[in-house]
Amino acid sequence: MEWIKQEDADIYCFQELKASLPDIDTAAFEAWAIMLIGIRPRKKRYSGVGVIAKVKPNEVQYGCGLEQADYEGRVCNCD
């Protein structure tokens, strides 16, 4: 997580998390005014995407309407 602090970007996007939100140590992000969005697939410990951002998005859409991608937790749109 050190590289996140060093880069100081406004948004980070992650893929292949292989974890659900309760599995992620969010303490590293408490100093930021951010939101952590975890998308977990139906199959535990498989794929998954997430976003951390300094500003809460206006809208979050989970999935894309394609059954295979949505089943695997591979799509998250933040506007």
TIMI-2910 file (N, C-alpha, C, CB; in pm, 1 decimal, decimal comma, always signed):
<rs>
+----------+----------+----------+----------+----------+----------+----------+----------+----------+----------+----------+----------+------+
!      n_x !      n_y !      n_z !     ca_x !     ca_y !     ca_z !      c_x !      c_y !      c_z !     cb_x !     cb_y !     cb_z ! resn !
+----------+----------+----------+----------+----------+----------+----------+----------+----------+----------+----------+----------+------+
!    +79,9 !   -119,3 !     +0,0 !     +0,0 !     +0,0 !     +0,0 !    +84,8 !   +126,6 !     +0,0 !    -91,2 !     -0,7 !   +117,9 !  Met !
!   +212,9 !   +113,9 !    +18,6 !   +300,0 !   +232,0 !    +18,7 !   +294,0 !   +306,9 !   -113,6 !   +443,8 !   +191,5 !    +48,3 !  Glu !
!   +283,4 !   +235,2 !   -224,2 !   +281,3 !   +302,5 !   -354,5 !   +158,1 !   +389,8 !   -370,4 !   +286,7 !   +200,2 !   -467,3 !  Trp !
!    +48,3 !   +354,2 !   -305,1 !    -72,2 !   +437,3 !   -311,0 !    -45,0 !   +572,4 !   -244,6 !   -192,2 !   +365,8 !   -242,3 !  Ile !
!    +19,5 !   +569,9 !   -130,1 !    +53,6 !   +694,0 !    -60,1 !   +151,8 !   +778,5 !   -141,1 !   +112,9 !   +662,6 !    +77,5 !  Lys !
!   +248,0 !   +713,4 !   -204,1 !   +350,1 !   +784,8 !   -281,4 !   +292,6 !   +849,1 !   -407,0 !   +462,4 !   +690,0 !   -319,6 !  Gln !
!   +204,9 !   +780,4 !   -475,5 !   +150,1 !   +831,0 !   -601,9 !    +49,5 !   +943,4 !   -580,8 !    +84,3 !   +718,1 !   -679,0 !  Glu !
!    -27,9 !   +936,4 !   -476,1 !   -126,1 !  +1038,7 !   -441,5 !   -224,2 !  +1069,4 !   -554,9 !    -55,1 !  +1164,8 !   -401,4 !  Asp !
!   -272,6 !   +964,8 !   -621,0 !   -372,4 !   +981,8 !   -726,7 !   -510,1 !  +1006,9 !   -665,8 !   -376,2 !   +857,7 !   -818,8 !  Ala !
!   -601,6 !  +1058,4 !   -745,0 !   -738,5 !  +1082,5 !   -699,3 !   -823,3 !   +955,9 !   -702,5 !   -803,6 !  +1189,7 !   -784,3 !  Asp !
!   -791,5 !   +865,3 !   -796,4 !   -869,8 !   +742,4 !   -813,5 !   -775,1 !   +626,4 !   -843,0 !   -974,9 !   +758,2 !   -927,9 !  Ile !
!   -801,9 !   +513,7 !   -780,9 !   -730,8 !   +389,4 !   -811,1 !   -834,4 !   +283,8 !   -844,1 !   -639,7 !   +344,0 !   -691,5 !  Tyr !
!   -809,4 !   +206,7 !   -948,8 !   -898,9 !    +98,4 !   -988,7 !   -821,7 !    -32,7 !   -978,6 !   -954,6 !   +120,5 !  -1133,9 !  Cys !
!   -886,0 !   -133,1 !   -927,0 !   -822,7 !   -262,5 !   -905,4 !   -903,1 !   -372,7 !   -973,2 !   -808,2 !   -291,3 !   -755,4 !  Phe !
!   -832,1 !   -473,0 !  -1018,3 !   -897,4 !   -591,5 !  -1072,8 !   -837,0 !   -714,4 !  -1007,8 !   -883,2 !   -598,0 !  -1227,5 !  Gln !
!   -905,8 !   -825,2 !  -1018,6 !   -861,7 !   -951,4 !   -959,7 !   -836,0 !   -938,1 !   -809,3 !   -735,4 !  -1000,6 !  -1029,8 !  Glu !
!   -927,4 !   -873,5 !   -738,3 !   -912,5 !   -857,4 !   -593,5 !   -916,1 !   -990,7 !   -519,1 !  -1021,6 !   -766,6 !   -540,1 !  Leu !
!   -998,6 !  -1080,2 !   -565,4 !  -1015,4 !  -1211,5 !   -502,2 !  -1046,3 !  -1198,7 !   -352,8 !   -889,3 !  -1296,1 !   -522,2 !  Lys !
!  -1119,4 !  -1094,1 !   -319,0 !  -1157,5 !  -1070,2 !   -179,6 !  -1287,1 !   -990,7 !   -177,6 !  -1044,8 !   -994,6 !   -101,8 !  Ala !
!  -1359,6 !  -1002,7 !    -69,0 !  -1478,5 !   -919,1 !    -50,3 !  -1439,8 !   -804,0 !    +42,6 !  -1599,7 !  -1002,5 !     +8,6 !  Ser !
!  -1523,6 !   -704,4 !    +51,1 !  -1492,7 !   -584,9 !   +129,0 !  -1451,8 !   -616,6 !   +273,7 !  -1612,3 !   -492,4 !   +129,2 !  Leu !
!  -1520,3 !   -708,0 !   +343,5 !  -1478,2 !   -738,1 !   +481,1 !  -1336,4 !   -797,4 !   +490,5 !  -1576,9 !   -834,5 !   +543,8 !  Pro !
!  -1285,5 !   -853,1 !   +381,2 !  -1151,4 !   -913,1 !   +380,8 !  -1040,2 !   -810,3 !   +362,5 !  -1141,9 !  -1016,8 !   +271,4 !  Asp !
!  -1075,3 !   -687,1 !   +327,2 !   -976,1 !   -584,8 !   +294,3 !   -951,0 !   -495,3 !   +414,6 !  -1022,1 !   -500,7 !   +173,7 !  Ile !
!   -824,4 !   -471,8 !   +444,8 !   -787,0 !   -384,7 !   +556,0 !   -803,7 !   -240,2 !   +511,1 !   -640,3 !   -412,3 !   +603,5 !  Asp !
!   -912,0 !   -177,3 !   +552,1 !   -940,4 !    -40,1 !   +509,7 !   -870,7 !    +64,0 !   +597,1 !  -1089,9 !    -15,6 !   +511,3 !  Thr !
!   -800,9 !    +21,0 !   +701,2 !   -732,3 !   +114,6 !   +790,7 !   -631,4 !   +200,9 !   +714,9 !   -661,5 !    +38,2 !   +903,0 !  Ala !
!   -571,4 !   +146,6 !   +610,3 !   -473,2 !   +221,3 !   +531,6 !   -535,2 !   +341,8 !   +463,0 !   -409,3 !   +130,8 !   +428,0 !  Ala !
!   -667,8 !   +343,4 !   +447,2 !   -735,5 !   +449,8 !   +375,0 !   -810,5 !   +546,9 !   +466,4 !   -830,8 !   +390,2 !   +276,2 !  Phe !
!   -805,7 !   +527,1 !   +595,3 !   -884,2 !   +608,9 !   +687,4 !   -845,3 !   +756,4 !   +685,9 !   -869,8 !   +555,3 !   +826,5 !  Glu !
!   -720,9 !   +786,8 !   +653,4 !   -676,4 !   +926,6 !   +651,5 !   -729,4 !  +1000,7 !   +528,4 !   -523,1 !   +933,4 !   +654,6 !  Ala !
!   -775,3 !   +927,7 !   +428,9 !   -827,1 !   +988,5 !   +306,7 !   -976,9 !  +1010,7 !   +320,0 !   -796,2 !   +900,4 !   +183,6 !  Trp !
!  -1028,0 !  +1106,7 !   +244,5 !  -1173,0 !  +1124,7 !   +233,1 !  -1214,9 !  +1043,2 !   +111,2 !  -1214,5 !  +1279,2 !   +219,3 !  Ala !
!  -1220,3 !   +911,7 !   +126,2 !  -1242,5 !   +824,6 !    +10,8 !  -1357,3 !   +727,5 !    +33,0 !  -1116,5 !   +747,7 !    -21,1 !  Ile !
!  -1386,0 !   +657,7 !    -72,7 !  -1485,7 !   +552,9 !    -69,6 !  -1422,8 !   +428,6 !   -128,9 !  -1615,0 !   +594,0 !   -146,4 !  Met !
!  -1442,3 !   +315,8 !    -68,0 !  -1393,0 !   +189,5 !   -120,8 !  -1511,7 !   +109,1 !   -167,7 !  -1310,6 !   +111,2 !    -15,1 !  Leu !
!  -1507,7 !    +71,4 !   -292,7 !  -1617,7 !     -5,2 !   -350,2 !  -1563,7 !   -141,4 !   -388,8 !  -1680,9 !    +67,9 !   -473,5 !  Ile !
!  -1613,6 !   -243,4 !   -329,4 !  -1569,7 !   -378,1 !   -362,2 !  -1679,0 !   -453,3 !   -434,8 !  -1528,1 !   -453,5 !   -236,6 !  Gly !
!  -1646,3 !   -508,8 !   -546,3 !  -1741,2 !   -590,7 !   -621,7 !  -1694,0 !   -733,8 !   -606,9 !  -1750,6 !   -547,2 !   -774,1 !  Ile !
!  -1774,2 !   -814,2 !   -546,5 !  -1730,9 !   -952,3 !   -532,1 !  -1813,7 !  -1042,3 !   -622,4 !  -1741,6 !   -998,1 !   -385,8 !  Arg !
!  -1750,0 !  -1138,7 !   -677,0 !  -1822,3 !  -1234,2 !   -761,1 !  -1905,4 !  -1328,7 !   -674,1 !  -1723,7 !  -1314,8 !   -849,5 !  Pro !
!  -1989,3 !  -1404,4 !   -736,6 !  -2070,1 !  -1501,6 !   -662,9 !  -1983,3 !  -1616,7 !   -611,8 !  -2183,3 !  -1556,0 !   -752,0 !  Arg !
!  -1874,5 !  -1643,2 !   -682,6 !  -1782,1 !  -1748,1 !   -642,2 !  -1676,2 !  -1686,3 !   -551,7 !  -1716,9 !  -1817,2 !   -766,3 !  Lys !
!  -1668,8 !  -1729,1 !   -428,3 !  -1578,4 !  -1671,4 !   -329,5 !  -1431,5 !  -1688,6 !   -371,0 !  -1602,4 !  -1735,8 !   -192,4 !  Lys !
!  -1351,7 !  -1584,9 !   -342,5 !  -1207,3 !  -1582,6 !   -371,5 !  -1177,4 !  -1593,9 !   -520,9 !  -1137,6 !  -1695,9 !   -297,2 !  Arg !
!  -1263,3 !  -1530,8 !   -601,7 !  -1247,7 !  -1538,0 !   -746,1 !  -1272,3 !  -1400,5 !   -805,0 !  -1343,7 !  -1642,5 !   -807,7 !  Tyr !
!  -1182,5 !  -1352,9 !   -887,2 !  -1189,5 !  -1225,0 !   -958,7 !  -1230,2 !  -1109,9 !   -867,0 !  -1287,8 !  -1235,3 !  -1074,7 !  Ser !
!  -1317,0 !  -1021,2 !   -911,4 !  -1360,6 !   -905,9 !   -832,8 !  -1282,9 !   -780,5 !   -867,5 !  -1346,6 !   -935,1 !   -685,2 !  Gly !
!  -1350,4 !   -666,2 !   -861,4 !  -1289,0 !   -536,3 !   -889,1 !  -1320,9 !   -440,4 !   -775,6 !  -1338,2 !   -478,9 !  -1024,6 !  Val !
!  -1245,3 !   -331,3 !   -768,3 !  -1269,4 !   -232,2 !   -665,3 !  -1217,7 !    -96,3 !   -706,8 !  -1205,4 !   -274,6 !   -535,4 !  Gly !
!  -1267,3 !     +6,3 !   -641,8 !  -1227,0 !   +144,3 !   -669,9 !  -1207,6 !   +215,3 !   -536,7 !  -1333,3 !   +218,9 !   -758,9 !  Val !
!  -1099,4 !   +290,6 !   -525,3 !  -1086,7 !   +382,8 !   -413,5 !  -1070,4 !   +521,3 !   -474,1 !   -965,5 !   +345,2 !   -318,7 !  Ile !
!  -1140,1 !   +615,5 !   -416,4 !  -1140,3 !   +751,4 !   -471,1 !  -1145,9 !   +853,4 !   -358,9 !  -1258,8 !   +771,5 !   -567,2 !  Ala !
!  -1087,1 !   +969,1 !   -383,8 !  -1087,9 !  +1075,7 !   -283,4 !  -1223,2 !  +1144,6 !   -275,3 !   -980,0 !  +1178,0 !   -314,5 !  Lys !
!  -1302,0 !  +1134,1 !   -381,2 !  -1434,1 !  +1195,9 !   -385,1 !  -1537,1 !  +1087,5 !   -415,7 !  -1440,0 !  +1310,8 !   -491,5 !  Val !
!  -1645,2 !  +1088,6 !   -340,7 !  -1750,9 !   +990,2 !   -363,3 !  -1814,2 !  +1013,1 !   -500,2 !  -1858,2 !   +997,9 !   -251,7 !  Lys !
!  -1829,1 !   +907,7 !   -581,0 !  -1892,5 !   +923,5 !   -711,8 !  -2040,5 !   +958,8 !   -698,9 !  -1876,6 !   +795,8 !   -793,6 !  Pro !
!  -2092,2 !  +1025,9 !   -800,0 !  -2235,1 !  +1059,9 !   -802,9 !  -2320,9 !   +935,8 !   -819,5 !  -2264,4 !  +1158,6 !   -916,0 !  Asn !
!  -2269,4 !   +841,7 !   -897,4 !  -2345,7 !   +720,1 !   -927,4 !  -2249,9 !   +603,4 !   -941,5 !  -2430,4 !   +737,1 !  -1056,6 !  Glu !
!  -2291,4 !   +487,4 !   -892,8 !  -2213,9 !   +364,9 !   -906,7 !  -2304,4 !   +259,9 !   -968,3 !  -2156,3 !   +316,9 !   -769,2 !  Val !
!  -2255,1 !   +196,5 !  -1073,3 !  -2330,3 !    +90,0 !  -1139,1 !  -2248,3 !    -38,0 !  -1129,7 !  -2362,4 !   +125,9 !  -1288,4 !  Gln !
!  -2309,2 !   -141,3 !  -1072,7 !  -2242,7 !   -269,8 !  -1059,8 !  -2287,6 !   -360,1 !  -1173,3 !  -2272,5 !   -334,5 !   -922,6 !  Tyr !
!  -2192,7 !   -415,8 !  -1244,1 !  -2224,3 !   -505,9 !  -1353,1 !  -2248,1 !   -431,3 !  -1483,4 !  -2345,3 !   -588,4 !  -1318,3 !  Gly !
!  -2260,2 !   -510,0 !  -1590,6 !  -2278,4 !   -451,5 !  -1723,7 !  -2392,5 !   -515,7 !  -1800,9 !  -2150,8 !   -463,9 !  -1803,3 !  Cys !
!  -2459,8 !   -611,6 !  -1739,1 !  -2570,6 !   -677,0 !  -1807,6 !  -2530,0 !   -801,7 !  -1884,6 !  -2635,1 !   -580,9 !  -1900,8 !  Gly !
!  -2400,7 !   -831,9 !  -1886,5 !  -2354,4 !   -956,2 !  -1948,1 !  -2339,1 !  -1059,3 !  -1836,9 !  -2218,8 !   -935,6 !  -2026,4 !  Leu !
!  -2416,9 !  -1166,1 !  -1844,7 !  -2425,1 !  -1261,7 !  -1735,5 !  -2288,5 !  -1312,4 !  -1688,7 !  -2509,9 !  -1377,9 !  -1777,3 !  Glu !
!  -2201,0 !  -1350,2 !  -1779,4 !  -2071,1 !  -1405,3 !  -1740,4 !  -1986,7 !  -1302,4 !  -1665,6 !  -1995,6 !  -1454,8 !  -1863,8 !  Gln !
!  -1981,1 !  -1180,1 !  -1715,8 !  -1902,2 !  -1074,7 !  -1651,2 !  -1962,1 !  -1037,0 !  -1516,0 !  -1893,7 !   -950,6 !  -1741,8 !  Ala !
!  -2093,5 !  -1027,9 !  -1509,6 !  -2159,0 !   -992,2 !  -1384,4 !  -2144,7 !  -1103,6 !  -1280,6 !  -2306,9 !   -961,7 !  -1409,0 !  Asp !
!  -2153,4 !  -1227,3 !  -1323,6 !  -2137,2 !  -1342,5 !  -1233,9 !  -1997,2 !  -1343,4 !  -1173,0 !  -2163,3 !  -1474,9 !  -1309,9 !  Tyr !
!  -1900,0 !  -1302,7 !  -1250,3 !  -1760,9 !  -1304,4 !  -1204,5 !  -1719,5 !  -1176,2 !  -1133,9 !  -1669,4 !  -1328,6 !  -1321,0 !  Glu !
!  -1807,8 !  -1077,6 !  -1121,8 !  -1776,1 !   -955,1 !  -1050,5 !  -1667,7 !   -874,4 !  -1118,8 !  -1734,5 !   -986,8 !   -910,6 !  Gly !
!  -1679,8 !   -851,5 !  -1248,5 !  -1572,5 !   -788,8 !  -1324,8 !  -1598,4 !   -645,3 !  -1369,6 !  -1545,1 !   -870,3 !  -1443,1 !  Arg !
!  -1715,5 !   -588,9 !  -1341,8 !  -1746,5 !   -456,2 !  -1394,6 !  -1806,3 !   -366,0 !  -1286,2 !  -1843,2 !   -467,5 !  -1513,2 !  Val !
!  -1752,4 !   -245,2 !  -1278,3 !  -1804,7 !   -141,6 !  -1189,9 !  -1784,6 !     -7,7 !  -1260,4 !  -1733,6 !   -144,0 !  -1048,6 !  Cys !
!  -1891,1 !    +68,1 !  -1278,9 !  -1883,0 !   +201,0 !  -1341,3 !  -1911,1 !   +306,4 !  -1236,1 !  -1982,9 !   +214,2 !  -1460,2 !  Asn !
!  -1822,0 !   +403,9 !  -1225,8 !  -1839,3 !   +514,2 !  -1130,9 !  -1840,5 !   +645,5 !  -1207,7 !  -1726,6 !   +514,3 !  -1023,0 !  Cys !
!  -1945,4 !   +723,7 !  -1188,9 !  -1955,4 !   +855,1 !  -1254,2 !  -1957,5 !   +963,9 !  -1149,7 !  -2081,4 !   +864,0 !  -1343,0 !  Asp !
+----------+----------+----------+----------+----------+----------+----------+----------+----------+----------+----------+----------+------+
</rs>
